[in-house]
Amino acid sequence: MNELSERQRLILSLVIHEYIRTATPVASKHMVEQYNLDFSSATVRNELAELTEKGYLRQPHLSAGRVPTEEGYRLFVGTLVQDIELPESMRRTISHQFYQMRQDVEQWTRLAASVLALQSRGASLVTVPHPDQAHFKHMELIISRGRQVLMVLVLMGGEILQHLIMLAEPVSQERLSEVADLLTHLLKNLSVEQIISVSQEMDVLEKEIFDMVVDEMQQADSLVSGEVILDGITNVLAEPEFAGSEEARRALRVLEEKPLLQHLLSQTILNNPTANGVQVLIGGEGAWDSLSQCSVVLARYGTPGLATGTLGVLGPMRMPYGRTISIVRFLSGLLSDLVNDTMVE
């Protein structure tokens, strides 16, 4: 990376701040007037040309001002954005909201998605905390119709798996409840490997349900994340560069389609289980074409060995990085505390 002077760093930072604010190319004269710079428009023009030559800015049209490139944003995020902390009053307000629902995993993951979307003005995602290895807690079996039954498995850590199953023969609700109670007593706290090795005499129905439990828990172990909570989709669609554009819809499909999101998470924030802090992906980093016009800010939360999840924000490359990174970092710490406080059995 070419070395930049302090003045070039300042000007690059101001261009990015102004472009994030206005979504229009930034001209030298406007910068001098807007920020009361103590050097001339000609000096700013020369520095803008130098930054463009170095690949940090580009000029959409000859008569237009400059806009940041992906490299410009990367330098800005990596070295120009300071660790901005949320105001203390905001931290207290948000913490109090979570404290009121600390025993309800689903509610605080939804609240986290809502807070992220509101503060970042982007599309947020929060995955329900997912254990490194699924452990059975309890189950329910509920008649739907005929031979169709809803199987509800609750795992240690609060994750809930629901699956409609088809039994070989119709069974009464009373009998289903008996089987659910029996298997809950037999399998509580066990991993799928331990469940498979259980030695217990079972009748045909009990064995049928037992096999389905094993299958469901094996699938849970194969996932890299739990259920995904989304919020703020309309924020991205309303951005000027995405209005009526297919680009935003392509990017949002990454969040909405579980296999695409699983792949993104497994190749980024989950690729290094020991990674700490916030990860910022700009322009898809050359690996995800559908994110070529976007940035994604991600962080993990929770406790490895107990349960972990992911939270993040997707928005245009022109996102408010300082605010977004600070809210993602703060909520990552807050949710990690909640996992420790509420999920230790």
N, C-alpha and C positions, 0 to 999 in steps of 0.2 A: 504494500500500500504506500503510495506517495505521501511524504510528510507534508502536512499543512501548517501554515503559519497560524498564529493566534487570531489574526484578523480574518483569515479564510475560514477558520473554525467558527468564528462569531457569525460571519456572513452566511455560511451554510446553515447554521442553526436557525438564524432569523428567516431565511428563505423557507425552511421546512416548517417552522412555526406558522408563518404567514400562509403558506400553501395549505396546511392542515386547516387553518381558520377559514380560508376563502374559497378553496378549490379552483383558483384561477392562477395562471402563471404570474410570477412575481418579477416586477421590473425594478431597475436600479433607482430610478427617481422616486418611485413609491416607497422603497425601503428607507431612503434617506429621510423622507418626510414623515413616514409612519413611526420610525424609531429614533428620530432626532440624532442621527449618526454624526460624529464630528469629523467625517471625511466626505469628500465630494461624490456626486453621482458618477463622475468619470472614474474615480478610484474603485467604486463599487462595481462599475461595469467591467473594469479590467479584472477584478477578482472573480466576478461571475464567469467571465470567459475562461479564466484559468481553472476554475472548479469544473466547468463544462469539459474542458480538454482532459482533465484528470478523471472524468467519468462519474462525478458526483451529482452533476446537474445536466439537464438537457433543455433544448429550446424547441418547443413544438413547431413554431413557425419563425421565420427570420425576423418578423416585426414584433414577436411576442416576447414576454419575459421568460424566466426559467422555472422549471419544475424539478423536484428531486428525482433521481434515478434510484433503482434498488440499492446500488452501492452507497448512494448518499444516505438513504434511510438506515442502512446497516451501520455506517460510521456514526450516524446520529444516535442510534440506539445503543451501540457498543461503547462509545466514548463521550458523547455529548450530553446524553440524558443523565442527569444526576438521579440518585436514589430518592425520588420524591416520596415523602410520607404523607398519608392521608391526614387531614386535620384531626386533632385529638377529639373534638366534639363529634365528628363523623364516626370515628372508630368506636367511641362509647355508644353512640346510637345504634350502629350496626350490631355491636356485640350484645347489646341488650335485647335486640330482636331475636337473635339466635338463642340467647339464654332462656327465653320464654318457651322455646320449643325444642330444647336440647335432647329430649327423649324420643323425638319423632324424626327418624332419619329422612323419610320422604319429604316432610315439611321443610327441614333445613336445607336439603339439596335444592328444592324449588325456590326457597328464599335466596339461596346463593346465586342461582341463575338469574333471578329477578334483579338483585343488587348489581351483579356484573353488567347486565344489559343496560340498566339505568345509568350507572356511573361511566361506562365506556362508550355508550351510544352505539354499540355494536351488537352482533348476535352472540349470545353466550351459550356455553355448554358446561354442564356439571355431570359427571358420572357418579352414580351411587357407589359408596365405598364397597370395594370388592376384595374378598379375602384372597391371599396368595394360594390357599388351598381351602376348598369348601368344606365346612363342617356342619353336619346336620343339627338343627335345633328342635323343630317340631313340624308336623304336617297336618293338613286337613284334607278331607275328601268330601266333596259336595256334589250331590246329584244334579245333573243338568236336565237331561231327558233321555229316556230309554237306557241304553248302555253307556251313554256319554256322561263322564264325570270330570269335574274340575279338581285337579290335584294342586294343592298349594303347599309349597315347601318353603319354610323359613330357615335360613342359614344363620349360624353364629355370626354376629356382626350386623344382623338386621336385613340382609338382602332377601328379597322375596321372589321366588320362582313360581310362575303359574302356567299350567299346561292342561289343555283338554285331552283326556285319554278315553279310549274306547275299550270297555271291558268285554270279556268273552260272553258274559251273561248279565242280564239286569240284576241289580242288587239293591236292597233297601238302604235308606239313609242310616238307619240304626246299625246295620251291619258294617257299612262304610266307616262310621264313626268308631266302631270297635277296632277295626283294622288300623285306622289312623292312630288310635291311642296305643295299640300294641306296638306298632312300628316306632312311634315316638319314644316310648319307653325303652325299646330295644336299641335304637340307633343314635340317641341323643349324644352330642359331642363328638361323634365319629366322623373321620374323613372317608372318602369314597373307597380308598384302599382297605380301611378297617371294616367298612360295611360289607365289602365283597367277601371278606374272610369270616363274617358272622356265621356261626353254626347254630341253627335253630330250626326245629321242626315247624313247618308251615303248611297250611292247607293250600288248595289251588288258588284261591283269591288272594291270600296273603302273599304267596310267592309271586303272583302276577303283579301286584302293586310294588312289592320289594324290587323286582327287576326294573320297573319303571323309575323308581327312586334312584337306583344305581345309574341308569341311563341319563337321567336329568342332572345328577350331580357331576357325572363325567363331562357333560356338555358345559356345565358351569365352570369347571376347572379349565376348560379349553379356551374360555373367553379371556381377553386381556382387560376388559372393563365391565362394570355392571350397567344397569339401565342408564340411558342418557336423557338428561333433562335439558330442554332447549328453551331459550327465551330471546326476545329482541330481534326476531327475523325481519320484522318490518323496518327496523332501524337501518339495516343494510340496504334493503330495497329502496329506501327513500333517499339514499345518498346520490348527489348529482351525477357522479360518474357511473352509477349503476341504474339510474332511472330508465325503465323500459329496456334494460340490457339483459342479454342472456348470460353475461359474465357473472353477475351476482347469483343467478339461479344455479349455475354450474357449481359455484363455490359452496352454496348452501346445501347442495346435494351431498357434499362430503360430510356435513353434520347430520343430515337427516337419514342417510342410508348407512345402517350399522356396519356392514362389511367395509365400506370406504373409510369410515371413522376408525374402526378397529385397526385398519392398515396404517392410517396416519399416526395414530397414537403409538402403535407398536414400533414404528420406524423413527419416532421422534422422542417424545418425553418418556416413553417406557423403554426405550432402547438401552438406556443406562439406568438400572434400578437405583444406583447410588447417587444419581445426579440431584443436586439441590438447586433451589432458586427457580427463576422464570426463564422459559425458552421462547424466543421470538423467531417466527418463520416469516420471511419477507419474500413475496412474489413466488411462493411455492418452492423456493430454493432450488429451482431447476428440476425438481423431482415430481411435482404435482401440477400438471398443466391447468387443471381447473382452478387452482389458487394463484394463477399467474398475476392477477390484478389485486391480490389481497395480502393482508398480513394476519397472522394468527399468533396470539400470546397464550402460552400454556404453562401450567404448573401442576405438580403432583401434590397430594395432601394425604394425611393419614400416617400410619405406622407400618412399615414393612414387617411381615410376619403376623400382623393382626388383620388389617384391612387398609387398602389404599384406593384413592380415586383420582380423577383428573378434573381440573376446571380450566376454562379458557375463554377467549373472546376472538371472534373472527370479524374483520371489518376491512374497509379499503386500505391500501397502503398509506393513504392519507389519514390514518387514525391518530388520536391523541395519545402517543406512546407513553408519556410520563404518567398521565392519569390512569391509563389502562394497566400498565405494569404495576403501579402501586396498589391498585385495588385487587388485582390478581394475587400479588404477593401477600397482601393483608389477609384476604379470604383463605388462602392456602394455609397460613398459620392458624387462623381461627378454626377452620374445619379439621385441621390436624388435632387441635386440642379437643374438639368435640368427639372425634373418633376415640381418643384415649379416655375421655371422661365417661362416655356412654356405652362403649362396646366391649370393654373389658368385663368378661363374665366372672 
